[in-house]
Structure formats: structure tokens, C-alpha cells
Amino acid sequence: MKLFVPLMLLSCTAGLAAFVMAASSPFPPSNPSPDTHESAAQDPVAHGKYLVTAMGCADCHTPLKLGAHGPEPDMSRWLSGHPDTLAMPPAPAIPPGPWGFVGAATMTAWSGPWGTSFTTNLTPDPETGLGKWTFEQFRDAVRSGRHEGRGRPILPPMPWMNVAALTDADLHDVFGYLRSIPAIVNHVPQPIPPAETR
């Protein structure tokens, strides 16, 4: 129970952080027409893209790079997670007080009481992404908060509890969209436990 309460607080914090990040997202608004949702609902992949965009998945799963006007998404690495070419140094120590976590400038690595986590490769690459996953594994991961629905816990700041609120039909469309994007080979590091983070 001692671990459950802080993780619930962290998930609320992560949800707030995701909202703040989405509000200040470097992704330009798409200004959808009023019928965008209706037409997307008729095409499962388009509907999945709509949901992935609305939920801000790319805010963390697409690394930021420094562009002419500051941080911008690296579109060549769309939804590929933490870059395997970026070896992170040990996370800075979080001092006592209200600061609860730190994040990388790429928005793909995070460290807090849970240890250090790296955003997953959501592309359909069979070895480093979701290419070998079944829809059932994807659905079960989102519903249970566990990798492939049975493995290690999905760590903050991933707001899996929010995604779990989607219907199976919505999740099916999200999975279909993720299967339709270009596969990117990107070996995301495994999470680092709290004892090894400091």
C-alpha cells in the first residue's frame, strides 16, 4: 500500500504534466474541421490517428530536437520513443521538497521515485517496437498497466490509466494506426530501478 499511494499521486502528477506539456506542445495545432471526428470514425486508421493526436502521444514518444526556433519534434523518429543513440547520464538527485521528478530535454527519459523510465518505441518495427505485438497484448497492457499485459509495470509519466478509459474499439483503431506508421529500428533502454538510479 505504501508504494500504491505514491504511484497514484505520481500518476495524477503525470497526468497534469501531460496536460501542461500538451498545452505548450511544440506540435502545431492541426485546426481540424468540425467533421474531422465524424469522417475519422468511418476509417479506423484515421480514427486511430485522431485519438493518438488528441491524447498527445507524440509529446513524449517522439523525441524533441533543437531546431531553428527552439525544441521541435524530430519527425524522422515519429513515435519511436527514447533514441537509442542518446545515452543518458545518471539522473540528477531530486532534493527534498515539492520537486518530484526530472525529465530529459528530448521529453523521452524521466526519473523520479520509480527510478528512470524511457518512452517506448510505438512503431511497428518487429524487433524494437510493437511489430510482434497482438492487439490483445496492446489492449491488456493499457488495461493492466503492465508491459504486454503481464510484464513489468508501465512507469510514469505514461498516463496509462487515462488511455485505459478508451473503448476496445478505440484501442483497436489506435493499434491499427500504430501499425500503419513507418517502422523505426530503435532499441529503447530498459527502465532503471530506483536503487540504481542514484
N, C-alpha and C positions, 0 to 999 in steps of 0.2 A: 504494500500500500504506500510505503514511503516513496517508492520510485514512481508509482502511478500518478500521484498528485503533481509532482514537479513536471512530469511529461505532459499531463493535461494542461498545466499552466504554460509550458513551452509550446504546446500545440496552439493555444489561444494566442500566444505571443507571435508564433509563426504566421498564424492567420492574419493578425494585424500587420505584421511586417510585409506579408504578401500583398495586402491591400494597399499599404503605403507605397510599396515598390511599384505596384501596378499603376497607382495614381501618378507616379513620377517616372513611368516607364520610358525608356528611350525608343520604344517602338512607336512609330507614327500611328495616330488613330486612323482606322480604315473608313470611318464615316459610312457605315452600311446604310443602304436604303431601307425603308420600312418593311419591305417584303423579303429582306435577306434571310431572316429566320425561316419564313414560310417556304421559300424556294430551297433553302438548305435542308429543310426537313424532308423534302422529296428525294434528295440524293444523300444516301448515308455517309459517304466520304466527305461531301461538302458540309453536312451537318456536324460530323466529327471535327472538321477544321474549325467550324464556327465555335464549337464548345472549347476546343484547345485554345483558341484565340481569346475567347471571353474569360476563361479561367486563368489566363496569364501563364500558361505552362512554360512558354519560351522565356519568361523573365528570369528563370533560374536554369532551365535546361538548355538554353542557347547561350554560350559564353559571350561576355562583352569584350570588346577590343577598343583600343584608343583610336578614334577617328579624327577627322578634321575639326569637329565641333565637340569633342569630348567622347565619353563612352558611348559605344553603339554596338548593336548585336552583330556578331560575326555570322553573317548569313551563309557562309560556306560550311558552317558547323551547326546548321539548324537542328535543334532538339537533340544534339549528340552528347550533351552532358559535359562534365568537367574534362577539359582537354588533357589527354594522356601525355602531352608534351610539356605540361606545366607541373613541375614537381614543387609542391608546396613546402615551405619551411615549417618548423613546428609553430603551432598557433600561439599567438601572444597570450600570456596569462590574463585572465579576466579578474580585475580587482574586486574585492568585496563591495557590495553596493547594488545599485539598480541595474548595472550593465549585465546582461545575461548571456550574450553570445557575440561572436565576431564573424565577419564574412570576407571572402576574397573579393578583390576588385572585379573579377570575372563574374561574380554572383553565382559561382558553381561549387564553392567549398565553404563550409560553415563549421564553426567549433563552439561548443558550449558544454554544459554538464553531461550531455550524452556522449561526448567525445568529438571526433571530427567526421563529418559526413560530406560526401561528394555527390553532385547531381548525376543521375543515371542517364545512360545513352538510351533514348527512346526511339531511335531509328531502327529500321528492320534488318540491320546487319545481323547475320545468324550467329556470329561468334561473340560480339561485344555489345549487341543491342537486344531488341525484342524479337529478332527474326525467328527464333525457335520456340518462342512462347506461343501457347494456345490462348484463345480468348478466355477460356476458363481460368487459366493461371493469372491473366491480367485482371479479370474480374475479382478473383479471390484475393489477389494482392491488395487491390483497392478496398475491398470489403473488410479484410482482416488486419490491414496494416503490416503485413508480413511479405517479404520478398517471395514472389511466385506463389503467394497464398499460404506458405508453410515454412518459409525460411526465417532469416533474421528479421528483426523489426525494421520497418521503414522509419528512418530517423528524421528529426526536424532538419530543416524547416518545411519539409514536404507536408502540405495540409491534406493528407490522405483522407481524413475524416470528412472534409468538405467534398472531395471527389466521390466518396462513398455514398453521398446523397443522390448521385445520379441514378437514373433507372438503368436496368440491364440493357435496354435498347439504346440509351445514350452512350453507355460504356462500349457497347458493340460498335457504334459509329465512331467513337474516339479511337478505339483499337483499329478499326478499318482505315481511318485517316493516318494513324501512325504507321500502318503497314504500307501506305501509298507513297510516303515521302522517300527521298533518296537515302539509301543505306550508307552510313558513315562508319568506317572502322575506327573505333575509339575505345581503348581499354581504360575504363574509369577505375580509379583505385578503390579498394575495399575500405569501408569505414574503419576508423582508428578508435579503439576503446578509450574511455576516459583515462584509465591508468597510464596509457601510452601516449596520450595527447600532450601531457605536461612534461 
